[in-house]
């Protein structure tokens, strides 16, 4: 009864509300930077805050299916908005690094090759681009089954983002490791589901061949 009440309430919330609410933490951090309230290293702090919130949104997106499976709480209709906003935060994180920190287009390739954490982070950003571009109903219709295959890149993006966060951490960072553990746990649940689907498909194929 409680789950039904929660889902009824969730259905009443329009998805566009997320596009108004989710940017707020980023805007607050940017405002803090503009008013010199981000400490002695404001650019690094701004990068970190924007990147970490992007990671949290990626994890939230991964949590939607397990949450539905284990609790029946349905947030599926919000997954696209969460993914798009995660990309927006990653883009902001990249732009702060590129414009304020790097300050030179000619240095970008050098940094990507030289610094492994930049390589991993940039790879995750690039992998998110086709996901963001195809996060619309038109792409779903035109791409058909390939749309689902393409959007499995989300799992790779989450791993790269978690790894990027760990590599950026100084020393033993419990929070960074905890993020990665949660990501791997959600992916482990997915692997189990894919294995069952593959076994079911193979059994169906075997029956057709024998029959």
N, C-alpha and C positions, 0 to 999 in steps of 0.2 A: 504493500500500500504506500509506504514511504517513497519507494523508488518510482512508483507511478506518479506520485505527486511531484517529485523532483523533475521527472521527464516532462510532465505537463507544463511546469513552470519554465523549463528550458526551451520548450517549443514556442513559448510566447516572446522569447527574446530574439529580436531580429539580428541577423549576423552582422549588419553594418555597425552595430554597437561596438563590436570588438575593434573595428577600425578607428573608433574614437577613443576607446579606453586604453588599448595596448600601446599606443605611442606615448602615453603620458609619462611613464618612467624615463624614457629616453629624452623627452623634452625637458624634464626636471633636471636631468644630469647635464644637458647642454646649457640650461639656464644657470646651473651652478658653476659651470665652466666660464660662462660669460661674465659672471659676477665674482670670479676669482675665489670660489669656495670649494675647489677640488684638491686642495693641498699643494705641496711643493712641486709635484709633477702632474699638472692638470691634463696634459695631452695623454700621457700614459693612463691616467685614471679614467679619462673619458673613453679611450679605446677599450679598456678593460670592462667598464660598466656596460657599454653597448654590446660588446661581444658576449659577455656573460648572460645578459638578458636574452640575446639571440639563442644561446645554448639552452636556456631554460624553456624557451618557446618550442625549440626542436624536441626537447624531452617531453613537453606537454603534448605535442602532436603525436609522438610515439605512444603515449600513455592512453590515448583515446580508445584504441581497439581492446587492449587488456581491461580497461575500465568497463567497457561495454560487456565483455565476456564474463568477467568475474562479479560485477555488481549490477549489471543491466542499466547503468546510468549512460545515457546516450548523448555524447557530445560530437557525434560524427558530422553534423551539419556545420560545426564551427571549425572543422579541421582545415579547410581551405584558408579561412581568414587567419588562423594561427600560423599556417605555413607562409602565407604572403607577408605577414608582419615579421616573422623570423627572418625572411629574406631582406626586408627593409632594414632591420637592425644589423644584419651582417653587412649590408651595403654601406650603412652609416659607419660601422666599425672599420670597414676597408677605406672609406673616404677620409676618415680622421687620420688613419695611418698614412695614407698616400699624400694627402694635401698638407696636413699639419706636421706630421712626423718626418716623412720621407722627403717631401718638398723637392721632388724632381723626377720627371718621367724616365730619365735616362738611368736612374738608380734602381728602378723597380725589378728589372730582370736580374740584376746583380744580387739584390736582396733575396729574391725567390730561390736562386741557385745556392747562395752562400749560407742562408739560415734555414735549417730544417723546419723550424716551427712556422716560418713564413711559407715555405713550400706546402706544408700540410694545410695551413689555413687558406692559402690561395686556391689550392685544389678543391677544398670544400666549397669555397665561394663560387668557383667556376661551375662545379657540379650542381649548384643551386639555380643557376641561371635558366636552364631549360625547364626546370620545375616551376619557376615563377612565371615564365612565359606561357606555359601550358596550363596554368591554374585558372581556367575559365571553361564554361560550358561548351563553347565552340570547339576548343581543342579536344575535349572529352568525346564529342560526337565524331570529329574528323579522324582522330587517332584510334578510336575503337579500343580493342584489346591491348594495343601497344601503349596506350596511355597508362594503364596499370603497371606494365613492365617498366616504362620510363620512370614512373614515380617511385619505383623501388630504390631509386638513387637516394631517396630520403634516408635510408638506413646507412648508406655509405657516408652521406653528408654528416649524419649524427656522430658516427665513429670518428671522422676526421675532425669535427668540431671539438669533441671530447678530448681527442689526442692533442689538438692544438692548445687547448686550455691547460692540459697537464704539462706540456712542454714549456709553456709560458710561466708556469708556477716556479717560484723560487723555493727549493728545498722540498720537504715532504708536505704537500698540500692536501689535507683531508677532504676539503670541499671539492677540489678538482677530481680526485680519485673517486669520490662518491658519485659525482656526475657520470663518470665513465662506467661505474658499476651498474648504475640505474639503466644507462643506455644498453649495456651488454645484456642485462636481465630482460629488458623488453625485446631485444633482438632474439634472445634465446627462446622466448615464447613464440616468436614468429617462425623460427627455424623448425620448431616442433610442429607448427601448423602446416608449413610447407612440406615437411616430410610426410605427414599424413595425407596431404593432397597428392603428392607424388606417388605414394604407395597405392592410393585409390585409383589414380589414373593408370598406373601400370597394371593393376588388377583388371580394370575395365578393358585395357588393350589386350591383355592375355586372353580374356574371355572371348573377345571378338575374333582373335586369331584362331583359337581352338575351336570356337563355334562355327 
